[in-house]
Amino acid sequence: MMRLEKLTLDFFGHFTGKSYDFGAKSSTSDFHVIYGPNEAGKTTTMEAFLRLLYGFPHQDRYDFLHQRKNLRVSGVLDVDGNQVPLTRLSTRDPSLRDANDTPLPEVTLAAHLGGLSETDYRHLLCLDDETIEKGGEEIVNSKGDIGRLLFSAAAGVSDLTAVLDQFRAKADGIYRKRATSTEMAQLKRQLADVEQEIRETDVPVSAYKKLKQALEVAQVEEASAREERKTLLTTKADLEAFKAALPKLAEIDTLEAELTDYADFPKLLDVNPEELVTLLTEQTRLLADKDRIGQEITQLRDQLVQLERHPEHLSLMIDLERLDELRSRFATADIDLDKRRRTLAEIQQDMSRAATNLDAPETIDLKALVLSPGQIGQLEAARDNLRTSSRDITKLETEIEDLQERVGIAEQDLAEIQSDNPTVVLVSPILTRYSIDSLSPRYASARQAVRSATNAREDALTALTVSGQVFDAIPLATISSVEAEELSAKYRTLQDKRSKLADRCEDLKADLRALEHRVSALKSGAGVVDDATAQTAKEERNQLWSAHKSTLDLTSAIAFETAMQKVDQLSETRLDHTTELGRLRAEEQRQSEVETKLSSAKEHLAKLDEELAEVRETVDGYASRCGLSTSLSTEVFSVWVRKLEAAIQADTNSKRLEKEHQTTLSDAQRAIAELQKAMGLATEDFDALIVEARTRRAEELTRDEKRKAAFEVCKGLKAELVRQRQAMSNLQNRHEGHQKTWSTMISEFFGSALTENVVIQSLEPLRELREMEGRRVGMERQVVSMEKDQQDFGREVALLAEPLGVDVSLSPLEIFKALQKMSRAASEAEQTFRTLSKNIQTAKDALSKTEKALENISRKAADLAAIFPQHVPTDTLQDLRKASGEAQNVIDKRARLLDLCNSVRSELSMPDIEAAREKLKGKTLVDLDASLMALNDDLGSVDKRLESSIEQRTSAQKDLSAVTGEADIASLVERKTTLEFEIEEAALSYLETTFGLHLAEEAIRRYRDRHRSGMMDATEKAFAELTNGAYNRLETRPEGSSEILLAIDASGTAKQANDLSKGTRFQLFLALRAAAYEQLATQGVCLPFFCDDVFETFDEDRTRSACKVMEKIGRTGQAIYLTHHRHVVELAKEVCVNGVSVHEL
């Protein structure tokens, strides 16, 4: 069995890394539904699975996102319970890889596919809307033929009828009785035409010479017409060239006159008029920029003169930045100093109250009560140790009292158990001696095996009963089943031969009777004399001649003359009826041949009867030696011998099993006897004895375990009591040590200022004193620092203010602000100075750049003007632009003049223009037109003459070609031979097609007979479930050589399969495919079954039923349904409950 456990579309279709996990096979049904909208990739998933099994095609339509060389799918297949991870690449062989990327041979998969090719898999196990549509059409086309329906469903051929009809049409197209349009009829007609043409192909020599002379005359006339036409066409071409050159020559003269005054203009102009426009625009813009920049420079210089600067105040910024942090602290101190002083006094008061809580003297220095964190930690650890040891002593005293009580109870329980004297148990040694745990299953297996073998032997012996004869023992086998089958096959073969030979004899007898009738009719016809009558007359004539020679009298002469006349008359009659006589002789010859064949057939028939009797006698002899008292047919005897061999095998197997299990059975019997005696039971049931023995052994073990447990409990409690008492002694010693440590610490840390009993109550006052001391020290440090910051800031500010004339009587903060204002004013003035200076320099640079650009424009204009003559004005860009336009016009005219000259020289084939002028001298357009008109008339006459000569030459050549010689005769003979071969090939093709159709129909009939019962039952159940009981039975009705499928509805009405509705036909086809899948699985081929949205024509109730059918398929193998309908998913969940797994895209 193969199922799909995991499928990954690594690079396939529009997926990258898409994975489906179908999990392990469910205990209920392996039915999966893959849901997703249209174009989500459901069909792509099915195609990916097929690629995994069979590889990628050379051209794959799923390479639209990933290149074909990068396509890859992978998955895990469950093959007979073993997980097989595989990867399929789109490369050449080997394309199948395992989990380690090791190449695998294709046989790795092919061995588990049941010999199915990819096409077979698609037809059999991949059902889509197209397949089910064709399946419904097949039901209509087959007209309910049960054989075709079963065969098409099992073979996956959804259009079987169409295939058969196609081959039937092919056979009819080759040959059909009395048809005129078949291939064979056409070939026969062609063959008759060729043979007629061969007979008619013959021409005299004189006619051939006349035809050849006519062709030569026509060819000469055609050549003459062609030459004359060529001459006229040449003359016409010259006239047309003259006519085209005259206007061009006039234009040349005009252009030469216009260019006379511009001979000194440049021949090539590198100036673009548009470029001159750009230069003119740029020059105007630059001149405007030059004026604007000059004005800007004047304005900036005026602003620079009016600016007031104080460079000596710039250093203030550095000093003020240095004092800024001190200023911040001064301002903070001015706000917080009084508050900090009050807080310091409050802390000192809180420390005095904490000392009072510790019963310290009022005159004590509070700092003496402040301990470090380590000292407080030591006190806390010592206090905790002292308290813990006190609690542990109290707890341990309670536990010792409880343990003493438990020891007493355990000693009492042990005494009670030991006082109980149980009976002696003898079962355990017996069970151990016989290893009853292994003996019991071996004994059960042995009994079952021996019983099954005995039953099989009895069944086989019963099966030997034949014709009322019953066997009590296995008879002796004097012949093997192979030999018996060979005898049966030989008897069948001889019977078949005798039956065919008997039919042949009957046919020969019928032929003989027909021949005798025809011979008799020919003999009885008027004037027909057979050979025997003629021979008798000749013999009679010869006898009379001999008699006449002896006597030489008138009587003998008359008798001889009469005999001669009779012979002559018979000969004339035979000559007059030669045809009838030939037919008579032929019929008599055939009659003789048939009589010979009939005699030979009868002899062969007698020989076959002897051989049959011999085989029959041999079978009877073997049957008698085997102990059979009645005679059996060879077929029945062959079956009986197979049963005898089965009985002998069953008997041998029974004896072998009894011998194999003899030891086990003996051990079991001895164990039964000992257990009966030990337990005082009379039953011989091995299982009942074992159950009771195990119960008693369990009771014994329970009593022993209770005693051991009570002893161990008592022993453990006593040991625990000893340990607890030792622990109490240790605890008391530790407690005394902790008390001593505590007293020592109090005396060391506080002397006599504090007592140990007050301190042990709580260490919190000491922690508070420690915390308040830290706050006091920090607050005192802050007050001192703030007072110092105020003094330092006032001194520094006064030192800066005095040199600058600032009033030092102001507060330090006001002095600082005045100095900041002076520093900012000086800095802003310097920044403005730098900005104006930079802007002036930028403007100067721009002015210089503009002046350079104007110089460049002037230089370019001078360069462009240099190519023009002196008399052409080019002082300004505007003048230069006008001169460039005029020069370009001159250049264009020169180019036109050159083109015209070249054209005229080319048309007239002259070396230069002067020669062309000379050739055209004296010619006018009127004269040329008149000449062309006359020439066209001449050409028309010549064309008609040429056309006529071509027709004459073609006709003569055709007449001559129609005359065939030996080569043509050979060609026709070859054609005849080809047609004969084609007729032979068509006949063979017709026979092959016809025999193939007969074989296919016979195969369908045999398949129907062999599988009708099983597949019909499975199909009937599936169809009834799919239609919700609307059609609860399927039956067949004979019709001609086939059987028609009938569907019986709930009311008992029968309908032919092709009369069902379209949706019901689809359901019938699905039922057939489901039954075919079950049959395939029984043959050992169980593979995943795919359905791609085939429920579209089903209503909701029948969709529910279809989901149940898919679930049923999933119990046998694996069923995967692909859909884009949400309601199908919901219905599947509803009807299948835990029997369906849904995967959403």
Secondary structure in CASP SS format (residue, H / E / C, confidence):
PFRMAT SS
TARGET T0000
AUTHOR 0000-0000-0000
METHOD secondary structure of the structure
MODEL  1
M C 1.00
M E 1.00
R E 1.00
L E 1.00
E E 1.00
K E 1.00
L E 1.00
T E 1.00
L E 1.00
D E 1.00
F E 1.00
F E 1.00
G C 1.00
H C 1.00
F E 1.00
T E 1.00
G E 1.00
K E 1.00
S E 1.00
Y E 1.00
D E 1.00
F C 1.00
G C 1.00
A C 1.00
K C 1.00
S C 1.00
S C 1.00
T C 1.00
S C 1.00
D C 1.00
F E 1.00
H E 1.00
V E 1.00
I E 1.00
Y E 1.00
G C 1.00
P C 1.00
N C 1.00
E C 1.00
A C 1.00
G C 1.00
K H 1.00
T H 1.00
T H 1.00
T H 1.00
M H 1.00
E H 1.00
A H 1.00
F H 1.00
L H 1.00
R H 1.00
L H 1.00
L H 1.00
Y H 1.00
G C 1.00
F C 1.00
P C 1.00
H C 1.00
Q C 1.00
D C 1.00
R C 1.00
Y C 1.00
D C 1.00
F C 1.00
L C 1.00
H C 1.00
Q C 1.00
R H 1.00
K H 1.00
N H 1.00
L C 1.00
R E 1.00
V E 1.00
S E 1.00
G E 1.00
V E 1.00
L E 1.00
D E 1.00
V E 1.00
D C 1.00
G C 1.00
N E 1.00
Q E 1.00
V E 1.00
P E 1.00
L E 1.00
T E 1.00
R E 1.00
L E 1.00
S C 1.00
T C 1.00
R C 1.00
D C 1.00
P C 1.00
S C 1.00
L E 1.00
R E 1.00
D C 1.00
A C 1.00
N C 1.00
D C 1.00
T C 1.00
P E 1.00
L C 1.00
P C 1.00
E C 1.00
V H 1.00
T H 1.00
L H 1.00
A H 1.00
A C 1.00
H C 1.00
L C 1.00
G C 1.00
G C 1.00
L C 1.00
S C 1.00
E H 1.00
T H 1.00
D H 1.00
Y H 1.00
R H 1.00
H H 1.00
L H 1.00
L H 1.00
C E 1.00
L E 1.00
D E 1.00
D H 1.00
E H 1.00
T H 1.00
I H 1.00
E H 1.00
K H 1.00
G H 1.00
G H 1.00
E H 1.00
E H 1.00
I H 1.00
V H 1.00
N H 1.00
S C 1.00
K C 1.00
G C 1.00
D E 1.00
I H 1.00
G H 1.00
R H 1.00
L H 1.00
L H 1.00
F H 1.00
S H 1.00
A H 1.00
A H 1.00
A H 1.00
G C 1.00
V C 1.00
S C 1.00
D C 1.00
L H 1.00
T H 1.00
A H 1.00
V H 1.00
L H 1.00
D H 1.00
Q H 1.00
F H 1.00
R H 1.00
A H 1.00
K H 1.00
A H 1.00
D H 1.00
G H 1.00
I H 1.00
Y C 1.00
R C 1.00
K C 1.00
R C 1.00
A C 1.00
T C 1.00
S C 1.00
T C 1.00
E H 1.00
M H 1.00
A H 1.00
Q H 1.00
L H 1.00
K H 1.00
R H 1.00
Q H 1.00
L H 1.00
A H 1.00
D H 1.00
V H 1.00
E H 1.00
Q H 1.00
E H 1.00
I H 1.00
R H 1.00
E H 1.00
T C 1.00
D C 1.00
V C 1.00
P C 1.00
V H 1.00
S H 1.00
A H 1.00
Y H 1.00
K H 1.00
K H 1.00
L H 1.00
K H 1.00
Q H 1.00
A H 1.00
L H 1.00
E H 1.00
V H 1.00
A H 1.00
Q H 1.00
V H 1.00
E H 1.00
E H 1.00
A H 1.00
S H 1.00
A H 1.00
R H 1.00
E H 1.00
E H 1.00
R H 1.00
K H 1.00
T H 1.00
L H 1.00
L H 1.00
T H 1.00
T H 1.00
K H 1.00
A H 1.00
D H 1.00
L H 1.00
E H 1.00
A H 1.00
F H 1.00
K H 1.00
A H 1.00
A H 1.00
L H 1.00
P H 1.00
K H 1.00
L H 1.00
A H 1.00
E H 1.00
I H 1.00
D H 1.00
T H 1.00
L H 1.00
E H 1.00
A H 1.00
E H 1.00
L C 1.00
T H 1.00
D H 1.00
Y H 1.00
A C 1.00
D C 1.00
F C 1.00
P C 1.00
K C 1.00
L C 1.00
L C 1.00
D C 1.00
V C 1.00
N C 1.00
P H 1.00
E H 1.00
E H 1.00
L H 1.00
V H 1.00
T H 1.00
L H 1.00
L H 1.00
T H 1.00
E H 1.00
Q H 1.00
T H 1.00
R H 1.00
L H 1.00
L H 1.00
A H 1.00
D H 1.00
K H 1.00
D H 1.00
R H 1.00
I H 1.00
G H 1.00
Q H 1.00
E H 1.00
I H 1.00
T H 1.00
Q H 1.00
L H 1.00
R H 1.00
D H 1.00
Q H 1.00
L H 1.00
V H 1.00
Q H 1.00
L C 1.00
E C 1.00
R C 1.00
H C 1.00
P H 1.00
E H 1.00
H H 1.00
L C 1.00
S C 1.00
L H 1.00
M H 1.00
I H 1.00
D H 1.00
L H 1.00
E H 1.00
R H 1.00
L H 1.00
D H 1.00
E H 1.00
L H 1.00
R H 1.00
S H 1.00
R H 1.00
F H 1.00
A H 1.00
T H 1.00
A H 1.00
D H 1.00
I H 1.00
D H 1.00
L H 1.00
D H 1.00
K H 1.00
R H 1.00
R H 1.00
R H 1.00
T H 1.00
L H 1.00
A H 1.00
E H 1.00
I H 1.00
Q H 1.00
Q H 1.00
D H 1.00
M H 1.00
S H 1.00
R H 1.00
A H 1.00
A H 1.00
T H 1.00
N H 1.00
L C 1.00
D C 1.00
A C 1.00
P C 1.00
E C 1.00
T C 1.00
I C 1.00
D C 1.00
L H 1.00
K H 1.00
A H 1.00
L H 1.00
V C 1.00
L C 1.00
S C 1.00
P H 1.00
G H 1.00
Q H 1.00
I H 1.00
G H 1.00
Q H 1.00
L H 1.00
E H 1.00
A H 1.00
A H 1.00
R H 1.00
D H 1.00
N H 1.00
L H 1.00
R H 1.00
T H 1.00
S H 1.00
S H 1.00
R H 1.00
D H 1.00
I H 1.00
T H 1.00
K H 1.00
L H 1.00
E H 1.00
T H 1.00
E H 1.00
I H 1.00
E H 1.00
D H 1.00
L H 1.00
Q H 1.00
E H 1.00
R H 1.00
V H 1.00
G H 1.00
I H 1.00
A H 1.00
E H 1.00
Q H 1.00
D H 1.00
L H 1.00
A H 1.00
E H 1.00
I H 1.00
Q H 1.00
S H 1.00
D C 1.00
N C 1.00
P C 1.00
T C 1.00
V C 1.00
V C 1.00
L C 1.00
V H 1.00
S H 1.00
P H 1.00
I H 1.00
L H 1.00
T H 1.00
R H 1.00
Y C 1.00
S C 1.00
I H 1.00
D H 1.00
S H 1.00
L H 1.00
S H 1.00
P H 1.00
R H 1.00
Y H 1.00
A H 1.00
S H 1.00
A H 1.00
R H 1.00
Q H 1.00
A H 1.00
V H 1.00
R H 1.00
S H 1.00
A H 1.00
T H 1.00
N H 1.00
A H 1.00
R H 1.00
E H 1.00
D H 1.00
A H 1.00
L H 1.00
T H 1.00
A H 1.00
L C 1.00
T C 1.00
V E 1.00
S C 1.00
G C 1.00
Q E 1.00
V C 1.00
F C 1.00
D C 1.00
A C 1.00
I C 1.00
P C 1.00
L C 1.00
A C 1.00
T C 1.00
I C 1.00
S C 1.00
S H 1.00
V H 1.00
E H 1.00
A H 1.00
E H 1.00
E H 1.00
L H 1.00
S H 1.00
A H 1.00
K H 1.00
Y H 1.00
R H 1.00
T H 1.00
L H 1.00
Q H 1.00
D H 1.00
K H 1.00
R H 1.00
S H 1.00
K H 1.00
L H 1.00
A H 1.00
D H 1.00
R H 1.00
C H 1.00
E H 1.00
D H 1.00
L H 1.00
K H 1.00
A H 1.00
D H 1.00
L H 1.00
R H 1.00
A H 1.00
L H 1.00
E H 1.00
H H 1.00
R H 1.00
V H 1.00
S H 1.00
A H 1.00
L H 1.00
K H 1.00
S H 1.00
G C 1.00
A C 1.00
G C 1.00
V C 1.00
V C 1.00
D C 1.00
D H 1.00
A H 1.00
T H 1.00
A H 1.00
Q H 1.00
T H 1.00
A H 1.00
K H 1.00
E H 1.00
E H 1.00
R H 1.00
N H 1.00
Q H 1.00
L H 1.00
W H 1.00
S H 1.00
A H 1.00
H H 1.00
K H 1.00
S H 1.00
T H 1.00
L C 1.00
D C 1.00
L H 1.00
T H 1.00
S H 1.00
A H 1.00
I H 1.00
A H 1.00
F H 1.00
E H 1.00
T H 1.00
A H 1.00
M H 1.00
Q H 1.00
K H 1.00
V H 1.00
D H 1.00
Q H 1.00
L H 1.00
S H 1.00
E H 1.00
T H 1.00
R H 1.00
L H 1.00
D H 1.00
H C 1.00
T H 1.00
T H 1.00
E H 1.00
L H 1.00
G H 1.00
R H 1.00
L H 1.00
R H 1.00
A H 1.00
E H 1.00
E H 1.00
Q H 1.00
R H 1.00
Q H 1.00
S H 1.00
E H 1.00
V H 1.00
E H 1.00
T H 1.00
K H 1.00
L H 1.00
S H 1.00
S H 1.00
A H 1.00
K H 1.00
E H 1.00
H H 1.00
L H 1.00
A H 1.00
K H 1.00
L H 1.00
D H 1.00
E H 1.00
E H 1.00
L H 1.00
A H 1.00
E H 1.00
V H 1.00
R H 1.00
E H 1.00
T H 1.00
V H 1.00
D H 1.00
G H 1.00
Y H 1.00
A H 1.00
S H 1.00
R H 1.00
C C 1.00
G C 1.00
L C 1.00
S C 1.00
T C 1.00
S C 1.00
L C 1.00
S C 1.00
T H 1.00
E H 1.00
V H 1.00
F H 1.00
S H 1.00
V H 1.00
W H 1.00
V H 1.00
R H 1.00
K H 1.00
L H 1.00
E H 1.00
A H 1.00
A H 1.00
I H 1.00
Q H 1.00
A H 1.00
D H 1.00
T H 1.00
N H 1.00
S H 1.00
K H 1.00
R H 1.00
L H 1.00
E H 1.00
K H 1.00
E H 1.00
H C 1.00
Q H 1.00
T H 1.00
T H 1.00
L H 1.00
S H 1.00
D H 1.00
A H 1.00
Q H 1.00
R H 1.00
A H 1.00
I H 1.00
A H 1.00
E H 1.00
L H 1.00
Q H 1.00
K H 1.00
A H 1.00
M H 1.00
G C 1.00
L C 1.00
A C 1.00
T C 1.00
E C 1.00
D C 1.00
F H 1.00
D H 1.00
A H 1.00
L H 1.00
I H 1.00
V H 1.00
E H 1.00
A H 1.00
R H 1.00
T H 1.00
R H 1.00
R H 1.00
A H 1.00
E H 1.00
E H 1.00
L H 1.00
T H 1.00
R H 1.00
D H 1.00
E H 1.00
K H 1.00
R H 1.00
K H 1.00
A H 1.00
A H 1.00
F H 1.00
E H 1.00
V H 1.00
C H 1.00
K H 1.00
G H 1.00
L H 1.00
K H 1.00
A H 1.00
E H 1.00
L H 1.00
V H 1.00
R H 1.00
Q H 1.00
R H 1.00
Q H 1.00
A H 1.00
M H 1.00
S H 1.00
N H 1.00
L H 1.00
Q H 1.00
N H 1.00
R H 1.00
H H 1.00
E H 1.00
G H 1.00
H H 1.00
Q H 1.00
K H 1.00
T H 1.00
W H 1.00
S H 1.00
T H 1.00
M H 1.00
I H 1.00
S H 1.00
E H 1.00
F H 1.00
F H 1.00
G C 1.00
S C 1.00
A C 1.00
L C 1.00
T C 1.00
E H 1.00
N H 1.00
V H 1.00
V H 1.00
I H 1.00
Q H 1.00
S C 1.00
L C 1.00
E H 1.00
P H 1.00
L H 1.00
R H 1.00
E H 1.00
L H 1.00
R H 1.00
E H 1.00
M H 1.00
E H 1.00
G H 1.00
R H 1.00
R H 1.00
V H 1.00
G H 1.00
M H 1.00
E H 1.00
R H 1.00
Q H 1.00
V H 1.00
V H 1.00
S H 1.00
M H 1.00
E H 1.00
K H 1.00
D H 1.00
Q H 1.00
Q H 1.00
D H 1.00
F H 1.00
G H 1.00
R H 1.00
E H 1.00
V H 1.00
A H 1.00
L H 1.00
L H 1.00
A H 1.00
E H 1.00
P H 1.00
L H 1.00
G C 1.00
V C 1.00
D C 1.00
V C 1.00
S C 1.00
L C 1.00
S C 1.00
P H 1.00
L H 1.00
E H 1.00
I H 1.00
F H 1.00
K H 1.00
A H 1.00
L H 1.00
Q H 1.00
K H 1.00
M H 1.00
S H 1.00
R H 1.00
A H 1.00
A H 1.00
S H 1.00
E H 1.00
A H 1.00
E H 1.00
Q H 1.00
T H 1.00
F H 1.00
R H 1.00
T H 1.00
L H 1.00
S H 1.00
K H 1.00
N H 1.00
I H 1.00
Q H 1.00
T H 1.00
A H 1.00
K H 1.00
D H 1.00
A H 1.00
L H 1.00
S H 1.00
K H 1.00
T H 1.00
E H 1.00
K H 1.00
A H 1.00
L H 1.00
E H 1.00
N H 1.00
I H 1.00
S H 1.00
R H 1.00
K H 1.00
A H 1.00
A H 1.00
D H 1.00
L H 1.00
A H 1.00
A C 1.00
I C 1.00
F C 1.00
P C 1.00
Q C 1.00
H C 1.00
V C 1.00
P C 1.00
T C 1.00
D C 1.00
T C 1.00
L H 1.00
Q H 1.00
D H 1.00
L H 1.00
R H 1.00
K H 1.00
A H 1.00
S H 1.00
G H 1.00
E H 1.00
A H 1.00
Q H 1.00
N H 1.00
V H 1.00
I H 1.00
D H 1.00
K H 1.00
R H 1.00
A H 1.00
R H 1.00
L H 1.00
L H 1.00
D H 1.00
L H 1.00
C H 1.00
N H 1.00
S H 1.00
V H 1.00
R H 1.00
S H 1.00
E H 1.00
L H 1.00
S C 1.00
M C 1.00
P C 1.00
D C 1.00
I H 1.00
E H 1.00
A H 1.00
A H 1.00
R H 1.00
E H 1.00
K H 1.00
L H 1.00
K C 1.00
G C 1.00
K C 1.00
T C 1.00
L H 1.00
V H 1.00
D H 1.00
L H 1.00
D H 1.00
A H 1.00
S H 1.00
L H 1.00
M H 1.00
A H 1.00
L H 1.00
N H 1.00
D H 1.00
D H 1.00
L H 1.00
G H 1.00
S H 1.00
V H 1.00
D H 1.00
K H 1.00
R H 1.00
L H 1.00
E H 1.00
S H 1.00
S H 1.00
I H 1.00
E H 1.00
Q H 1.00
R H 1.00
T H 1.00
S H 1.00
A H 1.00
Q H 1.00
K H 1.00
D H 1.00
L H 1.00
S H 1.00
A H 1.00
V C 1.00
T C 1.00
G C 1.00
E H 1.00
A H 1.00
D H 1.00
I H 1.00
A H 1.00
S H 1.00
L H 1.00
V H 1.00
E H 1.00
R H 1.00
K H 1.00
T H 1.00
T H 1.00
L H 1.00
E H 1.00
F H 1.00
E H 1.00
I H 1.00
E H 1.00
E H 1.00
A H 1.00
A H 1.00
L H 1.00
S H 1.00
Y H 1.00
L H 1.00
E H 1.00
T H 1.00
T H 1.00
F H 1.00
G H 1.00
L H 1.00
H H 1.00
L H 1.00
A H 1.00
E H 1.00
E H 1.00
A H 1.00
I H 1.00
R H 1.00
R H 1.00
Y H 1.00
R H 1.00
D H 1.00
R H 1.00
H H 1.00
R H 1.00
S H 1.00
G H 1.00
M H 1.00
M H 1.00
D H 1.00
A H 1.00
T H 1.00
E H 1.00
K H 1.00
A H 1.00
F H 1.00
A H 1.00
E H 1.00
L H 1.00
T C 1.00
N C 1.00
G C 1.00
A C 1.00
Y E 1.00
N E 1.00
R E 1.00
L E 1.00
E E 1.00
T E 1.00
R E 1.00
P E 1.00
E E 1.00
G C 1.00
S C 1.00
S E 1.00
E E 1.00
I E 1.00
L E 1.00
L E 1.00
A E 1.00
I E 1.00
D E 1.00
A C 1.00
S C 1.00
G C 1.00
T C 1.00
A E 1.00
K E 1.00
Q E 1.00
A H 1.00
N H 1.00
D H 1.00
L C 1.00
S C 1.00
K H 1.00
G H 1.00
T H 1.00
R H 1.00
F H 1.00
Q H 1.00
L H 1.00
F H 1.00
L H 1.00
A H 1.00
L H 1.00
R H 1.00
A H 1.00
A H 1.00
A H 1.00
Y H 1.00
E H 1.00
Q H 1.00
L H 1.00
A H 1.00
T H 1.00
Q C 1.00
G C 1.00
V C 1.00
C C 1.00
L C 1.00
P C 1.00
F E 1.00
F E 1.00
C E 1.00
D E 1.00
D C 1.00
V C 1.00
F C 1.00
E C 1.00
T C 1.00
F C 1.00
D C 1.00
E H 1.00
D H 1.00
R H 1.00
T H 1.00
R H 1.00
S H 1.00
A H 1.00
C H 1.00
K H 1.00
V H 1.00
M H 1.00
E H 1.00
K H 1.00
I H 1.00
G H 1.00
R H 1.00
T H 1.00
G C 1.00
Q C 1.00
A E 1.00
I E 1.00
Y E 1.00
L E 1.00
T E 1.00
H C 1.00
H C 1.00
R H 1.00
H H 1.00
V H 1.00
V H 1.00
E H 1.00
L H 1.00
A H 1.00
K H 1.00
E H 1.00
V H 1.00
C H 1.00
V H 1.00
N H 1.00
G H 1.00
V E 1.00
S E 1.00
V E 1.00
H E 1.00
E E 1.00
L C 1.00
END
